[in-house]
Amino acid sequence: MRTGTGTMTRRRFLSAATVLTAGVLAGCAPMARQLARRTPSRAVEPTVPVGHRAGEAPEGAPGEGVDWARVVAIGRCETYDEAAVEATVRELVAACGGLGDIVRPGATVVIKPNMTAGGLTPTRDGRPNNETYTTHPAVVRAVAVLAREAGAERIILTEGWGDGVWADNGYEACIDALGAATLDSDEPAPAADFVSVPVPNALALDTVLLHEAIVDADVFISVPKIKCHASAGITLSIKNVFGCTPLPRYRERRRDQWRSTMHAGDLGERLPRILVDVLKARPVDFAVVDGISTIDQGEGPWIHGSNGAVVRTIKPQLLLAGRNPVALDAVGTAVMGFDPTAPGYTNPFPSSQNHIALAAAQGLGANRLAEIDVRGLSIEEARFPFTPCPRMTMDGAQRMHVALCDAARQRA
């Protein structure tokens, strides 16, 4: 493997966008930084119910013999108030058997929120990006608090887009309060290079490059935003893991601000298989879905107008949790009003194969609702119909690239 020397981070690209010609980038240099634990600026005060510890299953819950990989919990949460979010996440995690057998004392826990396009593209209605198309910090905070209570020694939040992504998405207070470290998954530092992870029974990629800290983490938690996706149909806990792959190593041209090598060829066939391969390379140990406030008919504002897509803010007021990303995404898809077993190239997957079904066929989890134990709200009680993306004639990731360049010019 070659080192990352000479690669260019997305944020550096964006800051330079206004002075670059259409196809030329100059002065590229890596953003190398160390993972540094921050000292909490204030104490985190979790709301632990009397007589209940984090990581414990709820009283009266089935003990041994429960297939927790088939348990998904749904809860109502109307606000991003930290106490309200934590209380709901606490109930959902307990309903899924707790974190006690997942997060061991002294564990390093890596949490991956969804920061599509780094949250750099302005929303259409002026609402904060973490209330529209990126994961809200209150949800990540709640997950991290429970992981700490279960014994985690180190919490690392990871995303690409450079150091500024956390401030751009409202995470600074959360990170300081948790004493968490942050990790730019687009750069290998402090290691010399990324780890090449072999993919068993690969569908598209024999190996996947990932940051050493992500590979070595004792626990990996996916915290996505619930949304439709122009290219993948649905973006939940599986699609979120795709964002761990380093963009500089998966693009054809240095100016590309999307993983153009992964999006090459027959996108509708290749991308879903890559999503499954990335999940195999870095399995998800737990996931919590932010469905309190999001957007409809796309993964970001740049999809608006594409083949008639109307991107708008919606408020499902939901949180979902589960140990298995396939089962969780199946339930999430059903909550959105769709069939998680739908054939490829039909709604909600009009432009691709159904990656959730592909993952299930690979033995990575259950996607049939009859095989999943849904706790808390029922799917019927929680259902909030989304509008599927129209079939795309242009890759949504390329539209994101154009939107990022436009946003950079407007900020300059």
Phi, psi and omega per residue, in radians:
M1 nan 2.528 3.080
R2 -1.551 2.760 3.140
T3 -1.402 2.978 -3.141
G4 -1.424 0.106 -3.101
T5 -1.034 2.253 3.114
G6 1.631 -0.082 3.103
T7 -1.350 2.851 -3.087
M8 -2.187 2.247 3.125
T9 -1.291 2.774 -3.130
R10 -1.094 -0.726 -3.083
R11 -1.135 -0.657 3.097
R12 -1.146 -0.650 3.076
F13 -1.049 -0.823 -3.071
L14 -1.137 -0.696 -3.120
S15 -1.184 -0.391 -3.126
A16 -1.739 -0.012 -2.944
A17 -1.044 -0.576 -3.052
T18 -1.301 -0.261 -3.112
V19 -1.972 0.126 -3.132
L20 -1.714 2.571 3.000
T21 -1.324 2.954 -2.980
A22 -0.988 -0.662 -3.055
G23 -2.104 0.263 -3.046
V24 -2.224 2.326 3.014
L25 -2.099 2.444 -3.137
A26 -2.271 2.789 3.054
G27 1.158 0.618 -3.104
C28 -1.307 2.401 3.090
A29 -2.649 2.579 -3.115
P30 -1.272 2.661 3.025
M31 -1.735 1.675 -3.111
A32 -1.673 2.271 3.098
R33 -2.616 2.738 -3.133
Q34 -1.615 2.626 2.989
L35 -1.330 2.050 -3.088
A36 -2.169 2.188 3.069
R37 -1.231 2.334 3.140
R38 -1.638 2.628 3.062
T39 -1.476 2.193 -3.104
P40 -0.988 2.354 3.101
S41 -1.427 -0.360 3.070
R42 -2.647 2.761 -3.118
A43 -1.274 2.415 3.012
V44 -1.461 2.200 -3.083
E45 -2.004 1.504 -3.123
P46 -1.175 2.578 3.128
T47 -1.654 1.497 -3.121
V48 -1.575 2.118 3.108
P49 -1.034 2.538 3.141
V50 -1.027 2.279 3.108
G51 1.397 0.146 -3.123
H52 -2.268 2.231 3.122
R53 -1.801 2.621 3.056
A54 -1.053 2.486 3.117
G55 1.625 -0.239 3.120
E56 -1.446 2.519 2.989
A57 -1.290 2.668 -3.133
P58 -1.117 2.663 3.134
E59 -1.024 2.333 3.121
G60 1.506 -0.032 3.125
A61 -1.283 2.621 3.104
P62 -0.993 2.504 3.131
G63 -1.616 -2.271 -3.130
E64 -1.065 2.569 -3.119
G65 1.807 -0.272 3.096
V66 -1.356 2.294 3.058
D67 -1.538 1.577 -3.040
W68 -1.151 -0.344 3.091
A69 -1.185 -0.264 3.126
R70 -1.846 0.222 3.130
V71 -1.833 2.255 3.064
V72 -2.298 2.401 -3.119
A73 -2.048 2.485 3.135
I74 -2.203 2.364 3.118
G75 -2.400 2.722 3.106
R76 -1.619 2.315 3.059
C77 -2.554 2.057 -2.987
E78 -1.594 -0.170 -3.010
T79 -2.519 2.820 3.047
Y80 -1.633 0.268 3.003
D81 -0.941 2.270 -3.019
E82 -1.012 -0.741 -3.123
A83 -1.147 -0.697 -3.133
A84 -1.172 -0.755 3.138
V85 -1.139 -0.782 -3.134
E86 -1.077 -0.728 -3.139
A87 -1.074 -0.744 -3.133
T88 -1.206 -0.793 3.122
V89 -1.068 -0.676 3.121
R90 -1.043 -0.770 3.128
E91 -1.133 -0.731 -3.117
L92 -1.170 -0.758 3.133
V93 -1.089 -0.744 3.104
A94 -1.087 -0.697 3.133
A95 -1.132 -0.395 3.116
C96 -1.674 0.265 3.074
G97 1.700 0.048 3.117
G98 1.351 3.132 3.138
L99 -1.865 0.011 -3.017
G100 -1.022 -0.597 3.139
D101 -1.675 0.040 3.122
I102 -1.831 -0.874 -3.139
V103 -1.723 1.896 3.137
R104 -1.568 2.720 3.079
P105 -0.949 2.311 -3.137
G106 1.499 0.051 -3.050
A107 -1.236 2.652 2.942
T108 -1.725 2.166 -3.101
V109 -2.012 2.149 3.057
V110 -1.783 2.236 -3.123
I111 -2.015 2.246 -3.124
K112 -1.982 1.776 2.979
P113 -1.360 3.037 3.106
N114 -1.819 1.925 3.130
M115 -2.028 1.038 -3.111
T116 -0.857 2.216 -3.128
A117 0.980 0.382 3.128
G118 1.189 0.132 -3.082
G119 1.190 0.376 -3.029
L120 -1.544 -0.300 -3.125
T121 -1.511 2.210 -3.112
P122 -1.051 2.505 3.074
T123 -1.336 2.760 -3.066
R124 -1.273 -0.511 -3.083
D125 -1.835 0.105 3.108
G126 1.382 0.081 3.123
R127 -1.335 2.711 3.139
P128 -1.001 2.508 -3.115
N129 -1.081 -0.524 3.142
N130 -1.338 -0.071 3.001
E131 -1.820 0.017 -3.097
T132 -2.171 -1.094 -3.040
Y133 -2.294 0.078 2.999
T134 -2.135 2.725 -3.113
T135 -1.117 2.348 -3.127
H136 -1.341 2.432 -3.112
P137 -1.093 -0.442 3.138
A138 -1.102 -0.575 3.130
V139 -1.280 -0.766 3.099
V140 -1.097 -0.715 3.115
R141 -1.013 -0.807 -3.108
A142 -1.083 -0.735 3.116
V143 -1.098 -0.770 -3.126
A144 -1.140 -0.677 3.110
V145 -1.048 -0.775 -3.141
L146 -1.183 -0.626 3.091
A147 -1.140 -0.697 3.079
R148 -1.066 -0.819 -3.123
E149 -1.071 -0.570 -3.136
A150 -1.349 -0.166 3.060
G151 2.154 0.041 -3.129
A152 -1.063 2.294 3.094
E153 -1.552 -0.600 -3.096
R154 -2.320 2.327 3.060
I155 -1.984 2.217 3.090
I156 -2.130 2.200 3.022
L157 -1.707 2.287 -3.086
T158 -2.197 2.479 3.045
E159 -2.935 2.851 3.049
G160 -1.504 -2.739 3.040
W161 1.327 0.134 3.032
G162 1.489 3.081 -3.069
D163 -1.039 -0.618 -3.030
G164 -1.263 -0.163 -3.083
V165 -1.050 -0.550 -3.072
W166 -1.256 -0.755 3.088
A167 -1.172 -0.689 -3.119
D168 -1.092 -0.407 -3.098
N169 -1.973 0.266 3.008
G170 1.354 0.513 -3.024
Y171 -1.741 -0.109 -2.981
E172 -1.041 -0.825 -3.135
A173 -1.119 -0.690 3.119
C174 -1.080 -0.830 -3.120
I175 -1.100 -0.776 3.134
D176 -1.114 -0.734 -3.119
A177 -1.131 -0.642 -3.108
L178 -1.436 -0.304 -3.002
G179 1.133 0.591 -3.076
A180 -1.492 2.724 2.972
A181 -1.641 2.758 3.058
T182 -2.136 2.618 -3.035
L183 -2.377 2.182 3.034
D184 -1.484 1.871 -3.078
S185 -1.260 -0.110 3.094
D186 -1.523 -0.151 -3.133
E187 -2.175 2.447 -3.084
P188 -1.399 -0.218 -3.059
A189 -0.959 2.478 0.132
P190 -1.461 -0.046 3.071
A191 -1.281 2.838 -3.135
A192 -1.304 -0.498 -3.100
D193 -2.714 3.007 3.082
F194 -1.327 2.833 3.079
V195 -1.588 2.302 3.070
S196 -1.596 1.887 -3.047
V197 -1.695 2.097 3.092
P198 -1.113 2.481 3.125
V199 -1.860 2.040 3.110
P200 -1.224 2.389 3.131
N201 0.863 0.888 -3.049
A202 -1.050 2.491 3.078
L203 -1.682 -0.533 -3.107
A204 -2.491 -0.601 -3.084
L205 -2.127 2.171 3.114
D206 -1.248 -0.544 3.091
T207 -2.409 2.734 3.092
V208 -2.250 2.288 3.084
L209 -1.480 2.287 3.128
L210 -2.492 2.724 3.062
H211 -1.142 2.486 -3.116
E212 -0.960 -0.680 -3.115
A213 -1.169 -0.559 3.095
I214 -1.245 -0.746 3.130
V215 -1.128 -0.736 -3.033
D216 -1.476 -0.136 -3.094
A217 -1.011 2.425 3.070
D218 -1.193 -0.604 -3.115
V219 -2.413 2.376 3.110
F220 -2.152 2.127 -3.078
I221 -2.083 2.234 3.113
S222 -1.720 2.252 -3.134
V223 -2.237 1.414 -3.066
P224 -1.529 2.992 2.940
K225 -1.701 2.424 3.125
I226 -1.380 2.091 -3.103
K227 -2.716 2.786 2.856
C228 -1.411 2.870 -3.074
H229 -2.446 2.286 -3.044
A230 -1.046 -0.696 -3.075
S231 -1.677 -0.644 -3.054
A232 -1.785 -0.088 3.113
G233 1.518 -1.079 -3.138
I234 -2.242 2.415 3.014
T235 -2.149 1.964 3.117
L236 -2.394 -2.411 -2.982
S237 -1.238 -0.520 3.118
I238 -1.267 -0.907 -3.114
K239 -1.054 -0.558 -3.135
N240 -1.063 -0.592 -3.109
V241 -1.171 -0.478 3.087
F242 -0.927 -0.576 -3.137
G243 -1.208 -0.109 3.077
C244 -1.390 -0.333 -3.113
T245 -1.292 2.406 -3.041
P246 -1.272 2.007 -3.109
L247 -0.965 -0.752 -3.103
P248 -1.026 -0.377 -3.112
R249 -1.724 -0.047 -3.110
Y250 -2.222 0.660 3.079
R251 -2.279 2.618 -3.105
E252 -1.364 -0.659 -3.109
R253 -2.212 2.590 -3.057
R254 -1.125 -0.396 3.141
R255 -1.425 -0.239 -3.086
D256 -1.172 2.224 3.087
Q257 -1.850 0.560 2.963
W258 -2.555 2.838 -3.080
R259 -1.361 1.359 -2.961
S260 -1.149 -0.481 3.090
T261 -1.239 -0.569 3.101
M262 -1.316 -0.450 -3.126
H263 -1.641 0.101 -3.101
A264 -1.395 2.814 3.086
G265 1.332 -2.560 -3.142
D266 -1.399 1.602 -3.003
L267 -1.031 -0.726 -3.088
G268 -1.113 -0.425 3.098
E269 -1.682 -0.697 -3.014
R270 -1.334 -0.845 -3.043
L271 -1.042 -0.820 3.125
P272 -1.029 -0.628 3.130
R273 -1.234 -0.631 3.071
I274 -1.121 -0.693 3.108
L275 -1.004 -0.723 3.135
V276 -1.194 -0.703 3.132
D277 -1.123 -0.709 3.119
V278 -1.127 -0.682 3.099
L279 -1.105 -0.650 3.081
K280 -1.155 -0.671 -3.113
A281 -1.196 -0.626 3.101
R282 -2.374 1.507 -3.136
P283 -1.041 2.592 3.098
V284 -1.593 2.260 3.138
D285 -1.583 -0.457 3.095
F286 -2.834 2.739 3.111
A287 -2.599 2.510 3.044
V288 -2.278 2.241 -3.074
V289 -1.763 2.219 3.053
D290 -1.473 1.854 3.106
G291 -2.181 0.440 -3.129
I292 -1.269 -0.887 3.094
S293 -2.509 2.373 -3.043
T294 -2.719 -2.806 3.072
I295 -2.176 2.764 3.138
D296 -1.863 2.557 2.990
Q297 1.125 0.730 3.049
G298 2.770 2.849 3.141
E299 -1.587 -0.190 3.136
G300 -2.885 2.955 -3.087
P301 -1.028 -0.459 -3.084
W302 -1.160 -0.268 3.141
I303 -1.385 -0.323 -3.107
H304 -0.984 2.269 3.123
G305 1.555 -0.197 3.132
S306 -1.271 1.943 -3.130
N307 0.911 0.614 3.071
G308 1.566 0.072 3.136
A309 -1.097 2.400 3.102
V310 -2.073 1.763 -3.122
V311 -1.489 2.196 -3.110
R312 -2.563 2.699 3.108
T313 -1.324 2.356 3.078
I314 -2.324 2.815 -3.069
K315 -2.298 1.468 3.080
P316 -1.137 -0.448 3.134
Q317 1.012 0.848 -3.085
L318 -2.302 2.658 2.910
L319 -2.279 2.466 3.118
L320 -2.249 2.635 -3.138
A321 -2.568 2.681 3.083
G322 -3.070 2.820 3.118
R323 -1.482 -0.478 -3.070
N324 -1.943 2.152 -3.048
P325 -1.179 -0.518 3.135
V326 -1.198 -0.846 3.117
A327 -1.104 -0.743 -3.139
L328 -1.107 -0.770 -3.134
D329 -1.192 -0.549 3.075
A330 -1.117 -0.804 3.120
V331 -1.158 -0.739 3.109
G332 -1.046 -0.707 3.106
T333 -1.106 -0.705 3.112
A334 -1.160 -0.699 3.091
V335 -1.057 -0.589 3.132
M336 -1.308 -0.072 3.087
G337 1.690 0.256 -3.072
F338 -2.062 2.941 3.093
D339 -1.649 2.022 -3.127
P340 -1.182 -0.217 3.095
T341 -1.783 0.207 -3.091
A342 -1.002 2.463 3.089
P343 -1.101 2.692 3.067
G344 -1.048 2.659 3.132
Y345 1.160 0.379 2.943
T346 -2.230 2.786 3.140
N347 -1.047 2.381 0.146
P348 -1.638 0.376 -3.123
F349 -2.067 1.018 -3.015
P350 -1.189 -0.345 -3.046
S351 -1.984 0.112 -3.044
S352 -2.799 3.058 2.936
Q353 -1.227 2.830 3.128
N354 -1.465 1.806 -3.075
H355 -1.193 -0.464 3.099
I356 -1.176 -0.739 3.101
A357 -1.170 -0.669 3.091
L358 -1.071 -0.739 3.124
A359 -1.115 -0.718 3.115
A360 -1.111 -0.719 3.138
A361 -1.134 -0.407 3.092
Q362 -1.509 0.066 3.115
G363 1.390 0.383 -3.092
L364 -1.590 -0.061 3.117
G365 2.785 3.031 -3.121
A366 -1.633 2.369 3.063
N367 -2.077 0.047 3.086
R368 -1.636 2.169 -3.029
L369 -1.043 -0.553 -3.139
A370 -1.140 -0.321 -3.111
E371 -1.746 0.091 -3.066
I372 -2.051 2.349 3.116
D373 -1.591 1.816 -3.123
V374 -1.628 2.155 -3.096
R375 -2.011 2.846 -3.056
G376 1.389 -2.264 3.054
L377 -1.189 2.557 3.000
S378 -1.350 2.879 3.087
I379 -1.050 -0.683 3.137
E380 -1.115 -0.725 3.129
E381 -1.185 -0.572 -3.058
A382 -1.598 -0.234 -2.955
R383 -0.976 2.269 3.112
F384 -2.381 1.718 -3.019
P385 -1.078 2.216 3.019
F386 -1.712 2.850 3.055
T387 -1.753 2.125 -3.124
P388 -1.143 2.652 3.044
C389 -1.160 2.552 3.029
P390 -1.222 2.830 3.076
R391 -1.091 2.286 -3.013
M392 -1.646 2.396 3.023
T393 -1.687 -0.255 3.077
M394 -2.269 2.361 3.141
D395 -0.959 2.241 3.125
G396 -1.022 -0.521 3.134
A397 -1.162 -0.596 3.083
Q398 -1.200 -0.638 3.063
R399 -1.097 -0.665 3.096
M400 -1.079 -0.749 3.126
H401 -0.990 -0.815 -3.139
V402 -1.120 -0.737 -3.131
A403 -1.122 -0.649 3.125
L404 -1.148 -0.714 3.100
C405 -1.125 -0.712 3.116
D406 -1.112 -0.745 -3.131
A407 -1.116 -0.658 3.134
A408 -1.123 -0.715 3.133
R409 -1.139 -0.667 -3.134
Q410 -1.207 -0.529 -3.123
R411 -1.385 -0.397 -3.061
A412 -1.211 nan nan
